[in-house]
Amino acid sequence: MKRIPYNHRQRDYLENQLHRASAGIRGEGKMVKKFREFSYDGNYLPVWDLEMKMGEWSVQIDGLLLTERCAIVMDSKNVSGEIHYDAANEEYYKKTLPDGEILTMDNPVFQLNKHIRFIEKWFALHRVNLPVTGLIVYTANNCVFKTKPPDALICKTYQMNDYLHRILRDSPLTAVSHPLADIEKLIAANQVPFKKSPLIEYYRIDLCDLQTGVYCNKCFSHRMQRIKKSWICAACGHKDAAADHLAVQEYFSLIDRELTNKKFRAFSGIDNSDAARRVLAKYDLEITGDRKTRVYRIKKR
């Protein structure tokens, strides 16, 4: 958002995407914070932020509560306002103010069921004998359910721990095939971070639409200049020796998975190849090629 013009044709859409992503992160944080108050007599282990894959099937799951009775998939939704459920179409919607426009939303039950099926299949593949169920947690403080499906496990943040106890109370004790700690380690060993396309590719933004230069976090311009071992803003004089850190991150996130000295100079405004090389040498990047054909990549974890 800092690198595209204010009148960019996709700005409104990107602002919406940013808002949704930020809301999702805040919602997950609220759910994790509330879970700290959870107490249960039996053994249990929570696992957060799962990124898993079976073949071409990839999922991102906010939380998974492992117990000796069942595993509970926990999906958070940070949606505010009055939420309605249309039983005939199995869709959720809300009315926006002040014009009362109806905004249709994805039915979270379908995503939850997909995550449950994934964990069931993954457990079967690894011979883990544990039933799987799920819970949808709406985390916005001003969320109001006007209607919701009678058979869906959907609650608000303050209700979450009580709902978890209800699920555990109604689940029979299972002869668990693995200790919970072993299941947790097995999940951790099978985490597969998603490979995300550079954002200009994902959102189909022209490279020439991006503002070049290094960002000044004081006056919000892109006029930081490399002077000796630091950066000084030509607009306001602010000094920041670590200003290039964001620029390197931005290049890999926005433009390409590969970076060369020439491309970094064009992006950052550094006019000296030796200075650019010294900047890039500060980071723990994967390096291939000799000095003139050197390519930098983020290391695979």
Residue frames relative to the residue before (quaternion, step in Angstrom):
aa qw qx qy qz dx dy dz
M 1.0000 0.0000 0.0000 0.0000 0.00 0.00 0.00
K 0.6525 0.5202 -0.3214 0.4477 3.60 1.08 -0.65
R 0.7470 0.4381 -0.2144 0.4518 3.58 1.14 -0.54
I 0.6572 0.4496 -0.3474 0.4952 3.61 1.17 0.13
P 0.5909 -0.5856 0.4048 0.3796 3.63 -1.10 0.56
Y 0.6061 -0.5751 0.4106 0.3653 3.57 -1.20 0.52
N 0.7245 0.4007 -0.2441 0.5049 3.58 1.15 -0.51
H 0.2928 0.7756 -0.5123 0.2244 3.59 1.20 0.38
R 0.5733 -0.6499 0.3893 0.3121 3.57 -0.95 0.93
Q 0.7469 0.3823 -0.2207 0.4973 3.61 1.13 -0.55
R 0.3639 0.7809 -0.4665 0.2005 3.57 1.24 0.03
D 0.6552 0.5093 -0.3261 0.4527 3.62 0.86 -0.88
Y 0.6557 0.5093 -0.3088 0.4641 3.58 0.96 -0.86
L 0.6747 0.4898 -0.2976 0.4651 3.58 0.91 -0.89
E 0.6114 0.5350 -0.3494 0.4669 3.60 1.06 -0.68
N 0.6389 0.5160 -0.3178 0.4739 3.57 1.05 -0.77
Q 0.6467 0.5169 -0.3124 0.4657 3.57 0.99 -0.85
L 0.6495 0.5126 -0.3059 0.4709 3.57 1.00 -0.86
H 0.6388 0.5279 -0.3205 0.4588 3.56 0.98 -0.86
R 0.6757 0.4953 -0.2985 0.4572 3.59 0.89 -0.91
A 0.6600 0.5028 -0.3133 0.4620 3.58 0.94 -0.86
S 0.6595 0.5066 -0.3049 0.4642 3.58 0.95 -0.89
A 0.6421 0.5194 -0.3197 0.4645 3.58 1.00 -0.83
G 0.6413 0.5313 -0.3235 0.4492 3.58 1.00 -0.80
I 0.6558 0.5046 -0.3076 0.4698 3.57 0.97 -0.85
R 0.6516 0.5038 -0.3171 0.4702 3.58 0.96 -0.86
G 0.6451 0.5366 -0.3189 0.4407 3.58 0.99 -0.84
E 0.6452 0.5080 -0.3225 0.4709 3.57 0.94 -0.85
G 0.6473 0.5297 -0.3190 0.4456 3.58 0.99 -0.84
K 0.6417 0.5149 -0.3234 0.4674 3.60 1.00 -0.79
M 0.6504 0.5206 -0.3205 0.4509 3.57 0.97 -0.83
V 0.6579 0.5013 -0.3047 0.4723 3.58 0.93 -0.90
K 0.6486 0.5236 -0.3179 0.4518 3.58 0.96 -0.87
K 0.6672 0.4951 -0.3040 0.4662 3.60 0.92 -0.88
F 0.6319 0.5553 -0.3422 0.4186 3.58 1.01 -0.74
R 0.5357 0.6298 -0.4086 0.3866 3.61 1.15 -0.41
E 0.6609 0.4892 -0.3014 0.4828 3.57 1.24 -0.44
F 0.4945 0.6766 -0.4238 0.3436 3.59 1.27 -0.12
S 0.0183 0.7810 -0.6230 0.0411 3.56 -1.00 0.91
Y 0.0479 0.7979 -0.5936 0.0938 3.55 -0.90 0.97
D 0.5193 -0.6772 0.4292 0.2957 3.58 -0.94 0.90
G 0.6971 0.4619 -0.2756 0.4741 3.59 1.06 -0.71
N 0.6519 -0.4888 0.3955 0.4239 3.54 -1.34 0.01
Y 0.1276 0.7801 -0.6072 0.0804 3.58 -1.05 0.74
L 0.0731 -0.7739 0.6284 0.0303 3.52 -1.26 0.58
P 0.2141 -0.7661 0.5874 0.1492 3.63 -0.75 0.95
V 0.1045 -0.7555 0.6435 0.0648 3.57 -1.13 0.74
W 0.1542 -0.8265 0.5394 0.0466 3.59 -0.69 1.09
D 0.8562 0.1703 -0.1250 0.4715 3.55 -1.32 0.52
L 0.1253 0.8063 -0.5607 0.1408 3.54 0.53 1.19
E 0.0150 -0.7431 0.6689 0.0088 3.56 -1.05 0.86
M 0.1047 0.8253 -0.5319 0.1581 3.55 -0.19 1.32
K 0.1139 -0.7968 0.5927 0.0269 3.53 -1.26 0.52
M 0.0314 -0.7382 0.6731 0.0327 3.53 -1.20 0.76
G 0.8054 -0.0615 0.0008 0.5895 3.56 -0.35 1.20
E 0.7865 -0.2413 0.2139 0.5268 3.58 -0.67 -1.13
W 0.5659 0.6076 -0.3701 0.4167 3.59 1.31 -0.03
S 0.0035 -0.8091 0.5854 -0.0521 3.58 -0.47 1.23
V 0.0357 -0.7908 0.6108 0.0167 3.56 -1.09 0.71
Q 0.1613 -0.7153 0.6658 0.1380 3.50 -1.36 0.44
I 0.0492 -0.8152 0.5757 -0.0393 3.57 -0.54 1.21
D 0.4807 -0.7018 0.4474 0.2762 3.57 -0.79 1.05
G 0.8099 -0.1314 0.1223 0.5584 3.58 0.84 -0.93
L 0.0843 -0.7617 0.6402 0.0536 3.55 -1.24 0.56
L 0.1747 -0.7883 0.5850 0.0761 3.57 -0.64 1.15
L 0.1791 -0.7919 0.5796 0.0698 3.56 -0.58 1.18
T 0.0875 0.7698 -0.6278 0.0748 3.57 -0.83 1.01
E 0.6036 -0.5629 0.4094 0.3889 3.58 -1.26 0.13
R 0.6313 0.5076 -0.3382 0.4789 3.60 1.27 -0.05
C 0.7735 -0.1789 0.1584 0.5870 3.57 1.00 -0.83
A 0.3796 -0.6407 0.5950 0.3024 3.51 -1.40 0.01
I 0.1693 -0.8029 0.5682 0.0624 3.59 -0.83 1.00
V 0.2766 -0.7381 0.5965 0.1508 3.56 -0.65 1.16
M 0.1097 -0.8042 0.5835 0.0252 3.60 -0.83 1.00
D 0.0549 -0.7964 0.6019 -0.0209 3.55 -0.56 1.24
S 0.2085 -0.7840 0.5731 0.1161 3.60 -0.81 0.98
K 0.0777 -0.7681 0.6349 0.0299 3.55 -1.18 0.74
N 0.1437 -0.7984 0.5819 0.0577 3.56 -0.61 1.16
V 0.2444 0.7675 -0.5355 0.2540 3.56 0.41 1.32
S 0.2120 -0.7981 0.5547 0.1022 3.58 -0.75 1.03
G 0.6784 0.5114 -0.3631 0.3826 3.56 -1.35 0.17
E 0.6696 -0.4764 0.3860 0.4191 3.53 -1.37 -0.18
I 0.1361 -0.8064 0.5744 0.0358 3.57 -0.67 1.13
H 0.1326 -0.7937 0.5931 0.0280 3.53 -0.82 1.09
Y 0.2254 -0.7547 0.5991 0.1437 3.56 -1.24 0.51
D 0.2107 -0.7610 0.6057 0.0984 3.54 -0.84 1.07
A 0.3006 -0.8034 0.4889 0.1588 3.58 -0.15 1.31
A 0.6262 0.5645 -0.3467 0.4112 3.60 1.02 -0.75
N 0.7828 0.2952 -0.1469 0.5277 3.59 1.00 -0.86
E 0.3474 -0.7566 0.4775 0.2808 3.60 1.34 -0.10
E 0.5099 0.6241 -0.4208 0.4166 3.54 0.98 0.93
Y 0.3371 -0.6965 0.5927 0.2235 3.52 -1.31 0.50
Y 0.0426 0.7870 -0.6154 0.0133 3.55 -1.15 0.54
K 0.0947 -0.7659 0.6270 0.1065 3.53 -1.32 0.27
K 0.4185 -0.6925 0.5340 0.2453 3.54 -1.23 0.55
T 0.2992 -0.7626 0.5498 0.1630 3.54 -0.76 1.07
L 0.3425 -0.7250 0.5648 0.1951 3.53 -1.14 0.71
P 0.6390 -0.1456 -0.7451 -0.1236 1.59 -2.24 1.14
D 0.5933 0.6340 -0.3549 0.3466 3.59 1.23 -0.26
G 0.4475 -0.7247 0.4341 0.2933 3.60 1.25 -0.10
E 0.2987 0.7657 -0.5151 0.2433 3.59 1.20 0.43
I 0.3735 -0.7341 0.5260 0.2119 3.57 -0.97 0.86
L 0.1282 -0.7860 0.6038 0.0345 3.56 -0.80 1.09
T 0.2528 -0.7801 0.5573 0.1299 3.57 -0.53 1.19
M 0.1316 -0.7979 0.5868 0.0417 3.58 -0.96 0.90
D 0.6080 -0.5408 0.4294 0.3919 3.55 -1.25 0.42
N 0.4462 -0.6604 0.5338 0.2825 3.54 -1.11 0.71
P 0.3558 -0.7796 0.4690 0.2138 3.64 -0.38 1.17
V 0.5369 0.6306 -0.4076 0.3846 3.60 1.19 -0.40
F 0.6401 0.5297 -0.3343 0.4449 3.58 1.01 -0.77
Q 0.6486 0.4937 -0.3205 0.4826 3.60 1.00 -0.77
L 0.6410 0.5226 -0.3295 0.4555 3.59 0.95 -0.86
N 0.6634 0.5027 -0.3117 0.4583 3.60 0.90 -0.89
K 0.6166 0.5364 -0.3416 0.4641 3.58 1.07 -0.72
H 0.6680 0.4923 -0.2982 0.4717 3.58 0.95 -0.87
I 0.6279 0.5282 -0.3369 0.4618 3.60 1.01 -0.76
R 0.6629 0.4992 -0.3070 0.4661 3.59 0.91 -0.91
F 0.6251 0.5348 -0.3447 0.4522 3.58 1.01 -0.74
I 0.6907 0.4710 -0.2917 0.4647 3.60 0.79 -1.01
E 0.6146 0.5405 -0.3512 0.4548 3.62 1.02 -0.74
K 0.6888 0.4683 -0.2827 0.4757 3.57 0.87 -0.94
W 0.6472 0.5154 -0.3180 0.4629 3.59 1.01 -0.80
F 0.6245 0.5210 -0.3287 0.4801 3.59 1.04 -0.78
A 0.6610 0.5054 -0.3124 0.4583 3.59 0.89 -0.90
L 0.6386 0.5370 -0.3187 0.4496 3.58 1.02 -0.82
H 0.7622 0.3256 -0.1733 0.5320 3.58 1.07 -0.76
R 0.4692 -0.7281 0.4008 0.2985 3.57 1.31 0.43
V 0.3453 0.6958 -0.5337 0.3344 3.53 0.93 1.02
N 0.2048 -0.7927 0.5666 0.0936 3.58 -0.59 1.14
L 0.3980 0.6849 -0.5080 0.3382 3.56 -0.07 1.33
P 0.4009 -0.7104 0.5178 0.2578 3.64 -0.68 1.02
V 0.2266 -0.7748 0.5796 0.1111 3.56 -1.17 0.64
T 0.0406 0.7598 -0.6480 0.0351 3.55 -1.00 0.91
G 0.2701 -0.7986 0.5190 0.1412 3.61 -1.19 -0.12
L 0.1649 -0.7623 0.6211 0.0774 3.52 -1.38 0.34
I 0.2218 -0.7527 0.6084 0.1186 3.57 -0.99 0.93
V 0.1161 -0.8107 0.5737 0.0142 3.58 -0.73 1.11
Y 0.1919 -0.7596 0.6141 0.0956 3.58 -0.67 1.15
T 0.2072 -0.8564 0.4700 0.0532 3.55 -0.47 1.26
A 0.5191 0.6413 -0.4331 0.3629 3.65 1.17 -0.24
N 0.5131 -0.6766 0.4368 0.2968 3.58 -0.90 0.91
N 0.7685 0.3437 -0.1852 0.5070 3.59 1.01 -0.77
C 0.3447 0.7209 -0.5176 0.3057 3.56 1.10 0.70
V 0.0358 -0.7901 0.6117 -0.0145 3.58 -0.92 0.99
F 0.2538 -0.7548 0.5856 0.1514 3.59 -0.75 1.04
K 0.2147 -0.7650 0.5947 0.1229 3.57 -0.60 1.12
T 0.7567 -0.0786 0.0510 0.6470 3.55 1.16 -0.77
K 0.0606 0.7792 -0.6236 0.0136 3.56 -1.20 0.50
P 0.6509 -0.5251 0.3547 0.4181 3.60 -1.15 0.47
P 0.4880 -0.7001 0.4317 0.2922 3.62 -0.81 0.92
D 0.7555 0.4014 -0.2125 0.4722 3.61 1.08 -0.64
A 0.5663 0.6053 -0.3880 0.4030 3.62 1.26 0.02
L 0.3800 -0.7043 0.5510 0.2366 3.55 -1.06 0.78
I 0.2154 0.7607 -0.5635 0.2397 3.53 -0.01 1.40
C 0.0794 0.8078 -0.5779 0.0851 3.59 -0.84 0.95
K 0.4832 -0.6000 0.5305 0.3536 3.54 -1.38 -0.08
T 0.7292 -0.4531 0.2788 0.4305 3.55 -1.26 0.35
Y 0.6992 0.4851 -0.2909 0.4372 3.58 0.80 -0.98
Q 0.6729 0.4873 -0.2865 0.4771 3.61 1.23 -0.43
M 0.4612 0.7581 -0.4066 0.2175 3.56 1.25 -0.51
N 0.7130 0.4681 -0.2856 0.4369 3.58 0.68 -1.03
D 0.6227 0.5234 -0.3372 0.4739 3.58 1.08 -0.67
Y 0.6397 0.5152 -0.3189 0.4730 3.59 1.01 -0.80
L 0.6278 0.5283 -0.3383 0.4607 3.59 0.99 -0.77
H 0.6455 0.5097 -0.3167 0.4725 3.59 1.00 -0.81
R 0.6319 0.5264 -0.3390 0.4568 3.60 1.00 -0.75
I 0.6472 0.5158 -0.3215 0.4600 3.57 0.94 -0.87
L 0.6810 0.4827 -0.2899 0.4682 3.58 0.91 -0.91
R 0.6225 0.5450 -0.3349 0.4509 3.58 1.04 -0.76
D 0.7466 0.4092 -0.2153 0.4782 3.58 0.98 -0.85
S 0.6208 0.5301 -0.3452 0.4631 3.60 1.28 -0.03
P 0.4148 -0.7181 0.4932 0.2626 3.62 -0.75 0.97
L 0.5702 -0.5864 0.4497 0.3588 3.54 -1.16 0.60
T 0.2291 -0.8043 0.5434 0.0732 3.56 -0.80 1.09
A 0.4349 -0.6421 0.5555 0.2999 3.55 -1.20 0.60
V 0.1852 -0.8302 0.5177 0.0919 3.56 0.16 1.31
S 0.4113 -0.7468 0.4760 0.2157 3.56 -0.82 1.03
H 0.7750 0.1994 -0.1078 0.5899 3.60 1.21 -0.50
P 0.5248 -0.5718 0.5037 0.3795 3.61 -1.13 0.49
L 0.6081 -0.5937 0.3795 0.3657 3.57 -1.03 0.76
A 0.6313 0.5397 -0.3402 0.4409 3.58 0.99 -0.77
D 0.6456 0.5100 -0.3257 0.4659 3.60 1.06 -0.70
I 0.6252 0.5198 -0.3394 0.4730 3.59 1.06 -0.72
E 0.6349 0.5276 -0.3262 0.4605 3.56 0.99 -0.85
K 0.6666 0.4908 -0.3047 0.4711 3.62 0.92 -0.86
L 0.6279 0.5363 -0.3290 0.4582 3.57 1.05 -0.78
I 0.6461 0.5016 -0.3128 0.4828 3.60 1.01 -0.82
A 0.6544 0.5209 -0.3142 0.4491 3.59 0.91 -0.93
A 0.6735 0.5016 -0.2914 0.4581 3.58 1.02 -0.82
N 0.7350 0.4033 -0.2208 0.4984 3.59 1.22 -0.43
Q 0.3456 0.7234 -0.5186 0.2971 3.57 1.17 0.48
V 0.0542 -0.7924 0.6075 -0.0084 3.58 -0.87 0.97
P 0.2797 -0.7788 0.5330 0.1765 3.64 -0.14 1.21
F 0.5120 -0.6527 0.4662 0.3074 3.56 -0.98 0.89
K 0.3384 -0.6921 0.5942 0.2312 3.56 -1.13 0.72
K 0.1154 -0.8263 0.5507 0.0247 3.54 -0.38 1.24
S 0.4713 -0.6637 0.5035 0.2896 3.56 -0.98 0.85
P 0.5877 -0.5262 0.4527 0.4157 3.61 -1.17 0.44
L 0.5879 -0.6557 0.3456 0.3240 3.56 -0.90 0.91
I 0.6281 0.5132 -0.3729 0.4505 3.63 0.99 -0.59
E 0.6298 0.5002 -0.3332 0.4920 3.59 1.17 -0.51
Y 0.6677 0.5140 -0.3034 0.4449 3.57 0.89 -0.94
Y 0.7807 0.3140 -0.1591 0.5163 3.59 0.92 -0.93
R 0.4008 -0.7516 0.4462 0.2746 3.59 1.33 0.14
I 0.3209 0.7224 -0.5257 0.3142 3.52 0.75 1.17
D 0.4611 -0.6785 0.4961 0.2845 3.58 -0.93 0.87
L 0.5532 -0.6223 0.4459 0.3286 3.54 -1.01 0.85
C 0.6545 0.5322 -0.3183 0.4326 3.57 1.02 -0.76
D 0.5732 0.5913 -0.3797 0.4214 3.62 1.26 -0.23
L 0.6316 0.5641 -0.3297 0.4174 3.59 1.20 -0.45
Q 0.4379 -0.6579 0.5541 0.2616 3.53 -1.07 0.85
T 0.2571 -0.7569 0.5785 0.1624 3.61 -0.82 0.96
G 0.5392 0.6084 -0.4699 0.3439 3.53 -1.33 0.21
V 0.4846 -0.6474 0.5103 0.2926 3.55 -1.33 0.24
Y 0.4742 -0.7342 0.4343 0.2179 3.53 -0.80 1.15
C 0.2514 -0.7327 0.6147 0.1487 3.55 -1.09 0.84
N 0.2982 -0.7950 0.5042 0.1577 3.58 -0.58 1.13
K 0.6014 0.5332 -0.3786 0.4589 3.59 1.24 0.26
C 0.8094 0.1903 -0.1039 0.5457 3.62 0.76 -0.98
F 0.4327 -0.7565 0.4072 0.2730 3.58 1.39 0.08
S 0.4651 0.6295 -0.4798 0.3965 3.58 1.13 0.61
H 0.3912 -0.6761 0.5525 0.2909 3.59 -1.32 -0.02
R 0.4273 0.7261 -0.4235 0.3330 3.54 0.96 0.95
M 0.2997 0.7390 -0.5423 0.2644 3.60 1.08 0.63
Q 0.1366 -0.7928 0.5923 0.0439 3.58 -0.93 0.96
R 0.4475 -0.6897 0.5075 0.2580 3.55 -1.04 0.86
I 0.0796 0.7803 -0.6122 0.0995 3.57 -0.62 1.18
K 0.8076 -0.0934 -0.0315 0.5815 3.53 -0.47 1.31
K 0.7834 -0.2974 0.2171 0.5006 3.63 -0.62 -1.02
S 0.6818 0.4464 -0.2878 0.5030 3.57 1.18 0.33
W 0.3795 -0.6709 0.5755 0.2734 3.52 -1.40 -0.10
I 0.0630 -0.7829 0.6188 0.0088 3.56 -0.99 0.91
C 0.4074 -0.7254 0.5045 0.2310 3.56 -0.86 0.98
A 0.4005 -0.7265 0.5118 0.2233 3.56 -0.79 1.04
A 0.6565 0.5241 -0.3132 0.4430 3.58 1.19 -0.41
C 0.8448 0.1258 -0.0305 0.5191 3.59 0.85 -0.94
G 0.5185 -0.6773 0.3964 0.3397 3.60 1.26 -0.07
H 0.4071 0.7261 -0.4662 0.2997 3.60 1.25 0.06
K 0.2385 -0.7701 0.5791 0.1217 3.59 -1.00 0.89
D 0.1121 0.7797 -0.6073 0.1037 3.58 -0.97 0.86
A 0.2879 -0.8025 0.5008 0.1496 3.58 -0.20 1.29
A 0.7308 0.4174 -0.2257 0.4908 3.61 1.18 -0.53
A 0.3140 0.7920 -0.4844 0.1987 3.60 1.22 0.28
D 0.6224 0.5619 -0.3467 0.4204 3.60 1.10 -0.60
H 0.5165 0.6592 -0.4220 0.3473 3.61 1.15 -0.44
L 0.6759 0.4727 -0.2883 0.4864 3.57 0.91 -0.92
A 0.6348 0.5476 -0.3364 0.4290 3.59 0.98 -0.81
V 0.6508 0.4956 -0.3146 0.4815 3.60 0.98 -0.81
Q 0.6364 0.5225 -0.3213 0.4677 3.58 0.95 -0.86
E 0.6641 0.5177 -0.3019 0.4469 3.56 0.92 -0.97
Y 0.6395 0.5349 -0.3496 0.4275 3.58 0.89 -0.83
F 0.6978 0.4575 -0.2776 0.4761 3.59 0.83 -0.97
S 0.6815 0.4859 -0.2967 0.4599 3.62 0.98 -0.73
L 0.7762 0.3954 -0.1861 0.4543 3.56 0.88 -0.97
I 0.8399 0.3199 -0.0975 0.4274 3.55 0.72 -1.09
D 0.8046 -0.1839 0.1941 0.5302 3.60 0.57 -1.08
R 0.5009 -0.6384 0.4931 0.3138 3.56 -1.26 0.44
E 0.7177 0.3607 -0.2250 0.5515 3.58 1.30 -0.23
L 0.0943 -0.7964 0.5973 0.0097 3.56 -1.03 0.85
T 0.1171 -0.7661 0.6277 0.0735 3.56 -1.04 0.83
N 0.6840 -0.4695 0.3609 0.4259 3.53 -1.29 0.27
K 0.6641 0.5152 -0.3008 0.4505 3.58 0.92 -0.94
K 0.6824 0.4830 -0.2916 0.4647 3.58 0.90 -0.93
F 0.6464 0.5086 -0.3320 0.4618 3.60 1.01 -0.73
R 0.6300 0.5244 -0.3406 0.4605 3.60 1.04 -0.71
A 0.6546 0.5076 -0.3144 0.4637 3.58 0.98 -0.83
F 0.6883 0.4832 -0.2783 0.4641 3.59 1.03 -0.78
S 0.7738 0.3881 -0.1841 0.4655 3.58 0.89 -0.96
G 0.4674 -0.6806 0.4484 0.3423 3.58 1.15 -0.50
I 0.4325 0.6633 -0.4870 0.3686 3.61 1.23 0.17
D 0.2317 -0.8122 0.5215 0.1214 3.61 -0.75 0.99
N 0.6812 0.4536 -0.2793 0.5022 3.59 1.26 -0.04
S 0.4274 -0.7364 0.4607 0.2504 3.60 -0.63 1.11
D 0.6326 0.5242 -0.3450 0.4539 3.62 1.03 -0.69
A 0.6375 0.5130 -0.3304 0.4704 3.60 1.02 -0.75
A 0.6464 0.5065 -0.3195 0.4728 3.59 0.98 -0.80
R 0.6390 0.5243 -0.3276 0.4577 3.60 0.99 -0.81
R 0.6556 0.5039 -0.3181 0.4637 3.59 0.96 -0.82
V 0.6212 0.5280 -0.3434 0.4662 3.60 1.03 -0.71
L 0.7083 0.4636 -0.2714 0.4579 3.59 0.77 -1.01
A 0.6077 0.5725 -0.3527 0.4227 3.60 1.12 -0.58
K 0.5704 0.6110 -0.3811 0.3951 3.61 1.21 -0.39
Y 0.7253 0.4525 -0.2322 0.4640 3.56 1.15 -0.62
D 0.4813 -0.6743 0.4914 0.2686 3.52 -1.14 0.77
L 0.1871 0.8043 -0.5286 0.1967 3.55 0.44 1.30
E 0.5016 -0.6023 0.5185 0.3416 3.54 -1.26 0.42
I 0.1065 -0.8170 0.5666 0.0085 3.59 -0.75 1.08
T 0.0094 0.7728 -0.6343 0.0181 3.57 -0.95 0.95
G 0.7375 0.4013 -0.3032 0.4507 3.55 -1.23 0.55
D 0.5343 -0.6113 0.4646 0.3535 3.55 -1.26 0.33
R 0.8115 -0.3344 0.1736 0.4467 3.53 -1.32 -0.05
K 0.7351 0.4317 -0.2459 0.4614 3.61 0.90 -0.89
T 0.7664 0.3063 -0.1764 0.5364 3.57 1.13 -0.58
R 0.2922 0.8029 -0.4795 0.2001 3.57 1.25 0.38
V 0.0947 -0.7785 0.6202 0.0196 3.53 -1.02 0.96
Y 0.2130 -0.7806 0.5803 0.0928 3.57 -0.93 0.96
R 0.0097 0.7808 -0.6243 0.0240 3.57 -1.02 0.86
I 0.5385 -0.5729 0.4896 0.3771 3.54 -1.26 0.38
K 0.4706 -0.6873 0.4735 0.2863 3.59 -0.87 0.92
K 0.4472 -0.6601 0.5335 0.2822 3.54 -1.13 0.71
R 0.3444 -0.7465 0.5278 0.2134 3.57 -0.84 0.93
